[in-house]
Amino acid sequence: MIKDKAAWEKWEEAYLSRQPSDFFLNLSLLEAMYDEAKALKVFPLSNPLEGLDAKIQMAKAVNVSNAA
């Protein structure tokens, strides 16, 4: 059990920053996650445009100009 959470997080951050990124490993992970999403019938979307009108309305409401 980790008793000093701050020390662990500091060590973990240092460890991860020393590890080189591996493009092919990351690509294989992405492909595996995509295959799992397809197996769960999340992708491909049955109707990609479903809910687009609601998203456009929300974007218009959020992107209000503050200029006087």
Residue, then its C-alpha position, 0 to 999 in steps of 0.5 A: m500500500i502506498k503511504d506517501k501519495a505525493a512521493w509516489e506521484k513525483w516518482e511516477e511522473a519522473y519515471l514516465s518522463r524518462q520512458p521513450s514513446d513507442f509509436f508502434l506500441n501506441l498504434s497497436l493500442l489504438e487499433a486494439m481499442y478500436d477493435e474492442a469498440k467495434a465488438l461492443k457495437v459502439f463504432p461505426l456509429s449507426n447515424p453519425l449526424e444524430g444529435l448534431d442539431a443539439k450540438i450546434q445549438m449548444a455551440k452557439a449558446v456557449n460561443v457568445s461574444n463578450a465584445a461591447 
